[in-house]
Amino acid sequence: MEVEVHVYPFGAVVGSDDLALALTLCAVSPTIGGVLVRGEKGTAKSTTVRAHAALLPPVTVVDGCRFSCDPDAPDPSCPDGPHPPGAASHVRPVRLVELPVGAAEDRVTGALHLGKALADRTAEYEPGLLALAHRGVLYVDEVNLLHDHLVDLLLDAAAMGRSTVERDGVSVEHASRFVLVGTMNPEEGELRPQLLDRFGLAVDVTASRDPHMRAEIVRRRMAFDADPAGFTARWADRDAEWSRRVASARELVPQVALSDDALVSIAEVCAAFDVDGMRADLVTARTAIAHAAWHDRLEVTREDIAAAARLALPHRRRRNPFDAPTSSDDLLDELLGGDDPDPGPDDDPGGGESAPDDSAAETSSGSGDRSSTSLASATDPFRARVFSVDRVGRGAAGRRSRAVTTIGRTVGSRRGDTGPVHLPATIRASAFTDRGLQVRRKIIEGRETNLVLLCVDASGSMAARNRMVQVKTAVLSLLLDAYRRRDTVGLVTFRGTGATVALPPTNSVDVAAARLRELPAGGRTPLAEGVIEAATTLRRHSLRDPRRRALLVVVTDGRATAGPDAVQRSLDAADVIAAQGISSVVVDSETGRFRMGLAARLAERLGAEYVPVGEVDADALTGIVRERAA
């Protein structure tokens, strides 16, 4: 049977017309600020981006210019310039420059050419990836795993169209205009809202659930594998037509008129969608102009504004890190007077209501405990105290514990083959030897990212005196802190007669927050089982990721009641963790005038920091300290 599919001009079968449109509009007008593509694994995100770049119109560059200057409009500040009028030039395909997740800052921005500095004693700039990507595409796969300061750097260059380097005795500024495309799997962690806002457009891609569509995708992939040249030739005419339209639309962009009425409509839409700041208005206006040019129009229409808003606004509506991006086609249609709203593939024809899920209480226990349960909701999170791992680690750069890492302050030098070069130390070591160049690497001390494993008591005693509300709020605040510090998180819960790994270690703090919201309370307190399960989880994690140190946070009142010798078994389990040298924190949820102090005993055996639940709040702790001082 004939199957209607969404097809890129270059023959890639995809599940989202929005993705095709977003990439096309950024090709027409790179000032939009790039595209963030979010989707589950196996949805051809990377394949689509590479195919898109391969079909961009070729560029003409000055011969010998490492910065790809246009001979008709060379960059006046080009480090390889100035280029005279009529300079020799050549035509080449657009570059697709890929930025590895582990790239260092000097590889991105460029740095001093070390070889020439030592051999010729000249300070020459060696271009980085931002220079290579000028007039092309800069692609970052798994952009959510890239360190925040590098994402900021890329987005600054994409917005300004220039890169400035001030380091190692080099002062250079050069043009850097490119289409920035980032892809990510949200299951591996989200971008911070501040960084989401810096991407011009965002698109969510999901695999089709239509069996005919899926069959057509497999059919085309197999056809390509069997005869790549023939498959490419089949789509050659459409590819060429798409490239021609992009080139034509680029020339048309300066001629497109954005009327005052259209500009007011854009402002009304952005205000109604309750987005932060003014970047949304600017991006929507630029996208609407590009959309009009792509459709060969000389004036922005409501259709252009609607298409631009659908791509530019949803990811900017987030109000806190645990809110999902949302949009409203109905609101957009109401504001712009749309006549025929286009329902999305996931719209619920039944009105969007679903039956409540009563399975959480049965599946969270892992024990089959039949005691009554309750489901408490957390209040708004607060600014949590900062807990860190003892001693100095060597993990990936982050924001929690002290470590020798790649970002921070230089504290010394060392021999080695990897890491940033310590130029003064290299010069000193090479100047007084006849053994040639003696490279020295920087020793940098900064902060690392950690695994924060939360071990949460969900027993019946936690439901008393509204404790579970207080506990969930404290844990949610700790998750928010882990989100901001780019930590990996895990969640172990215990109640009834056993413990459950509610969430194995993951970068997705959003998932952890969702599991916490679904956590019921009820039954006995199997504290020993919870501590043992936490120890097992930490051991497995250390085998998979030995460089990432762990911080165990146990949230309990310490009243172990499940099984014989429950308290003693809990203390014995704590001794096992203490012997492994794992840094721990015990958050005591016990409240009221008469307290048993069992959580404090647990903290002592763990060698852990002891914190009453009310003192997890950093601002509340400051008030307590001031009150005691007075």
N, C-alpha and C positions, 0 to 999 in steps of 0.2 A: 504494500500500500504506500501511497505518497504521504510523506510526513513533512509538515511545516516546521522548520526549525529556525532559531535565531542564528544568523550567520554573519560573522565579520566580513568585511569586504575582502579580506585576505584568506578566507576559506576556513577559519577556525570555528568549530561549532562551540557555542557558549550558551550559558543559561541565563544571561542577563543582557538586555538591550542597553541598560544603563551603563554597564562597563564599556561597551563599544562606544557609546556616546561620550562618556567622560574622557576616555583616551583620545578620541578624535578632537574634542574641543580643546584639550590641552595641547594637542599638536597644532591646532589653528592659532591658539594664543597662549604661549607658555607663561605669560604674566598671571594666569589664573592661579598658579601656585602648586600644580601637581595633583596627583590622584593617589588616594589610599584605597587599596583593594583588600577587603576583608572576606575571608571565606574558609570553609572547612578544607581539610586536606583532599587532594585529588580533584580539584575543580579547575585545573588548567590555568591558574593565576599566572605563574611564571611563563608558561608557554604562550599565553596571550600577549603578555607584555613584550616578549622577545619578537613575536611575529609582528606586532604593531610597529616596533622600532625599525624592523627590516624594510618596511615599506614607506617610511617617511621620505619626502623629496630629498635628493642629494644636495650637498652644500658645496659652494665654491670657496676655497681657502687660499690664503697667500702662501706661496712656496716657502718652506723652511720655518714657518711660524708655528711654534709649539702650542699656541693658544687659539689656533683656528680662526684667525681674523678674516673677516669678509673684505675682499679687495675694494669693493665699492663703498664700504663704511668701516674702515679699520678702527680699532680701539686706540684712541690717542695715547693712553697710558700703557699700552702693551709692552711688557718687558723685552720682547723681541723687536719692537719698533724703534722709531716711527717707520711706517711703511709708506713709501712715496706713491703718488697717483700712478696707476697703470702698472703696479708691481706684478711680477709674474705670479700666476695662480694655477690651480688645478681643481677639478671636481672630484669629490669622493663621497661615498655613502655616509649617512649619518652614523655616528658612533653610539653604541649601547655600552655604557660604562657601568659595570657592576661593582657595588661597594660591599665587601665582605663584612659580616657582623663583627669580626674581631679586628677590624682595621684600626690603626692608631691615628691620632689626630694629624701627625705630620704627613702620613700617607694621603690623607684627605685634602689638606690645604697645600701641601708641598713644604719643602724645607731647604736648608742649605745643602748644596751638593758637596758631600763630605770628601769624596775623592779629589775633586778639584781644589777644595780648600786646603788639603794637606799636600798635594803634589805641586800645584801651581801657586798656592797662597793667594787665591782669589775667592771672593765671596760671590758665588753664583747660585741663583735660585733654581731648584729642581722642581718642575711643576708637579702638582698632585692630581687627584682624581677630579677635583672641581675644574681644573684647567682642561683636562682631557674631555670632560663632558660638555664643554661650551658648545652651543649650537647642536646639541644632541640630546640623549636620554640618559639620566642617571637613575639606575635601578637598585633598590635596596630590598632584597628578599628577607623576610622575617624582621621587618623594621621595628617591631615591638620588642625585639631582643637586643637592638642596638642601644648603646649607652645614651642616656638623655642628652648629654652635652654635645654629642656628635649629631643627633637628630636636630637639635637647636641650630647647630652650625650649618647643616644642609638646608634647613628651612630658611635661615637668614639669607644664604646665598641665592636660593631660589626666588625669594621675595625681592631682593635688592638687585639681582642680576650682576653682582660683583663679588669678588673675594679679596679680602685684605689679609696679608700675612705679616706679622711683626714678631719674629722669633729668630734666635741663633744669629743675630747680627744682620738679618735680612729684612728689608722693608719693601714689600711688593704689593701692588694692587693690579688686578686684571679682571676683564669681563668674564662672567660665568653665568650665561643664560642657558638654561636647560629645562627639559620636561622631567620633573621629579616624579617617580612612580615607586610607591612602597607597597609591598604585599605582606600579609600576615594572617596567621590562624588565631582567632580570638581564644581558642582553647589553651594557647600557650601564654596567655597574658595580654592585657589591653595596654594601649598607650594612655599616658596621662591626658586628661581633658585639655590641658594647656597645649600639648603637642598635637592632639587631634584638631584643635582649632587652627593650627598653622598649615595643615593640608588644605588646599583649595577645595577639592572635591573628595567625596568618599562614596564607595559603592560596596554593597554586600552581595557576595556571589554564593549561590547554593546550587548543588547538583539537582537536576530535574528529577522529579518522581514519576514522570510520564514514561512508561515502558517503551513507547514508540520513539520518543526523543532519545532515550538512553541507547536504544538499539541503533539509531542513526549515528550517534556519536561513535559507537564502537565500529560501525560499518565504515565510516570515513577514516577513522584511525587505522584500521586494517588496510584500507585502500592506499593510504599514504605509505605504510610500512612495506607493502608489496611493490609499489612503484612510485617512489618519491618524486622523480622528475615528471612523470605523467600526471600525478595529482597536482603538482605545482602548476603545470601548464594549463590544467583545467580551469584554474582560478586566476590565471595571469591577467586576463582582460579586466576582471573586476579589481584586481590589485592595482593595475595601472590607472584605472578610472578613479579609484579612491585617492591615490597619490596626487593625481591632477586636481581633484577637488580640494584637497588640503592646501596645495600651493595657491590655487585661485582664492580660497577663503582667506588665507593669510594676507593677500594683497588687498582684499576687500575690507578687512577689519578697520583700518583707519577711516574709511568712508561711512561706516555704519553710524547712524544718528541715534543717540539716546535722549529722547525728549524729556522735558521736565515732568510730564505726567507719568512716563514710564519710570523715572527715577523715584518719584513719590510712591508709586506702586511697589517698587522694590523695598523702599524704606518701611512701608506699611506691612509688607509680608514679614520682613525680618523682625519688626517690633512685635507683631502678633505671634510669631513663633518663639518669642521670649529668649532670643539668643543674646550672648554676652558680647559687649564691645561693638566695634564698627567693622571688623574684618569681614563679617558675613555680608554686609551691604556691598563692600567693594568687590568681593569675589563674585557675588551674585550678579552685579552689574557687568563685570568683565565676561562672565560666562554667558550672560544673555546676549552680549554683543557678538561673541564668538559663535553662538548658536544661530544668530541671525545671518552672519556671514556664511556659515556652513550651508544654510538654506538659500543663499544668494539673495538675501534681503538687505536693503539699505536703511532700514529703520527697525528698532527693537519693538516687538509686539508682545502681547500678553502670553502668547504661546512660548516665546523665547524666555520670558520671565519665569513661567511655570516650570519649564524644563531645567532652567538654571537653579531654581529654588529646590527642586527635588534632589539635585546632586550636591548642593552647597550647604543646605541647612540641617538635615537630620543629625549629623554627627556633632553639631554645635549646640544641640539642645540639652546636652548632659549637664546636670546641676551638681552632681557629686560623683565620685569614682564608681559607686555601685549602682548608678542609674543606667539603664540601657538606652542607647540612642533611639529616639522616636521621631516619627513624622506624622503628618495628618493630611492626607489627600483631600479630605472633606474641607478642612480649613483653607487649604490652598485654593480649592475650587470656589469657595465662598468669597475669598478675598479678591480673586482675579476674575470672578464671574464665569467659571468654566461651565460648559453645558454637558459635557460627557465625561465624567470621571472614569478613569481607567482602573478597574480593580486589580490589585496585585494578586500574584499566584497563591499567596498564603491567606487571603481574606477568608473569613469564616462565614459561610452562607447562613449559618444558624444563629447569627447575631453575636458571636464572640464569647458567649457564656459557656462555661464548662463546669462539670460537677466537681466539687471539692475532692481533693485527694486525701483519703483517710488512711493511706498505707504507710505514712511516715512513722506513726507510732509503732507499727508492727515490724518495720524493716530496720529501724535505727538501733534497736536494742541488741540484736544479735543473740538474744537470750530466750525468746519465747515467754518473757515475763508477762503475766496477766494482770499486773497491778494497774490501777487507774493512772492515766497520764494526762498531762496538761501541755499546752503549746503556748508559750509566752512569746511576746514580741519585744524586740529591742527598741529603746528610744533612740534619739539622734546621737550619733557617735561624737565623742569629744577628742581633744588633743591628748594622746596617750603619752605617758612617760617613755623615754627611750631606754630600752634594755639592750645590752650588747654582750657579745661573747668575750670571755676573758682572753688575755694574751694577744699577740700579734699574729694574724693569719697570712695566708698567701692566696686568697681566693680571687674571684672575678671582681672587678671594680663595682662598687655599690655605694651605700650610704649608711651602713650600720656600724660595723665593728672595725677596729684598727687592723690594717693589713699592709703588707708590701704588695703593691699592685701596679697598674699602669697609669693611674690618674691620681694626682696629689702633688706633694712637694718633694723635690729631689733631696735625698739625705745622704747620698754617697754614690760610689761607682763600683763596678765589678767587671770581671771578664765574662764573656759569653757570646753566643751567636744570635740571640734574639733580644728584642726590646729596644727602646729608643737609645740612640747614641748619646753619651755624655761627652760633648765636644771638648771642653777644657781638659778633662781627664785624658781623653784620647790624644790630644796634642801634647800634653805633658809626658805621657807614657811613650809616645813615638819620637819625641825630640832627643832623647838621650839614649838611643839604642840603634844598633845597626841591623836589627832584625825586621825592619820595615814597619808597616802600619800596625800599631797595637791598639785595637779598638776596645774602648771601655763603654759599658752600658750603664744607664742610670739606675740607681736604686731609688724607687719612688714609694713613699709611704702615704697612704690615703685611707679610704674606707672600702670595705668589701661587702658583698651581698651574702646573706646567710639563709639557711633553712630555718624557718620559725615553725616548730611543731607544737600545735596547741592540743593539749590533753584535757578535755572538758568533762567535768562531772555532770551527768544529766539524771541523777537519781532523784528519788522522791523528796529527800531533804532539801534539794535545791528549789523545789516548788514552794516551800514554806516561806512566809514573810516576804513574798514577792522577790525572792533571791534571784530567780532565773532571769527576770527582766534586767536586774542589775548586772548579772553575769554576762548575758548576751550583749548588753550594751558595751561592757568592758572588752569582751572578745572582739566585737565588731570594730571597736576603736583600735585595738591592736592590729586587726587585719588592715584597717585603713592606713595605719602607720607602716605596715609591711608593704602595702601597695606603693606608698610614696618612696620607700627605700629600695624598691625593686627586688624584694626578697622572694624566695620560694616559700610556699606555705603548705602545711599539711594539717589534718584535723583527725584526732582520735577522740571518740566519745565512749563513756562507760556508764551503764545502768543495768539494773536487774541482776543477772548473774555473769555478765560477760562484757567485753569491750569490742568495739568495731572501728576499723579504719574508715571513717566517713569520707575522707578525701586523701588519697595518696599525695605525696609531695608534688606540687604543681606550681607553675607561674601564674595561673589564673586565680587571682584573689577574688574575682567576682563569683566564681564557682564556690569558693569556700564560704563567702558571705551567704550565698543561696542555701548551702547545706546547713549553715548555722540557723537561718530563719526557720528551717523545717525541723529543727531538733526538738523533740518533746522531752518532758521530764517526768520521771516516775520510777518506782521500784527501789530495790536495795542499792547499796553503794559498793560495787566491786572495785575498790580503789587499786588493789594489788594487780588485778587483771588489766586495768587501764595503764598502770605504770609499766607492766611487762610488755603490753602491746606497743607502747611508745618506744621502749628500748628496742624491740624487734624492728619497728619501722625505721628507727635511726640507724640501726646496723645495716639494713638493706640499702638505705640511702647512701651511707658512707662507701659501700662497695661500688655503687653506680657513679657517684660524684665525690671522690675522696677530698677534693680541694675545698668544697663548700662546707664550712663548719656549721654546726647546728646549735640552735638555742631552743631548749625545751621549756614550754610554759604550761605548768599544771594549774588548772583552775578547779578548786575543790574546797569543801569545808573540812576535809580530812576524816570524816566520820565513816570509816570503813565498816560495813555491816554484812557483807556477803561472804558466807563460808566460815569455817572454823579459823580461829586466830587471825581474823581479818586485818586487824591493825598491825600485828607483828609481820604478817606476810607483806603488807604494804611497805613497811620500813625495810624489810630485807630486799625487796625489789628496788627500792631507792638506793640501797648500797651498791647494787650492780651498776646502776647508771653513774653513780658517783665515782666508782672505780674506773670507768671508761673516760673520765675527764670531761664529760659533757656539761657545758654551762647550762644552768637551769634557773627558772624563776617559779616560785609558788605564789599564786594569787589566792588569798584566803577569802572565801565567800561567806564565812561564818559571821553572823550578825547577832545583835541582841546583847543584853546585859551579862548573861551568864554564858561563857564560852569554854569549850573543852581544850582548845589550843592544839588540836591534833595536826592541823596544817602546818603549824610552826615546827612541830617535831619532824614532820615529813621534810620540810625545807632544810632542817639541820642535817638530816641523814643524806639528803641529796647534795649538800654543800651549796644550796641554792640561795638566791636572794629572796627574802620573805617580804611580801607586799600585801597588805589588806586591800580588798577589792575597791574600796573607796579612794585609795591612793594611786590607782592606775591613772586616774585623771591628773594630768600634769598641772593644770590650773588649780584644781582642788588641793593638790599636794602643796603648791606654793602658799595657798591660804593657810593650810595647817601649820606649815613651818613658821610663817609670820606670827600666827596666833600663839604658838609655843614660845617664840622668841620674846613676844610681848609679855 
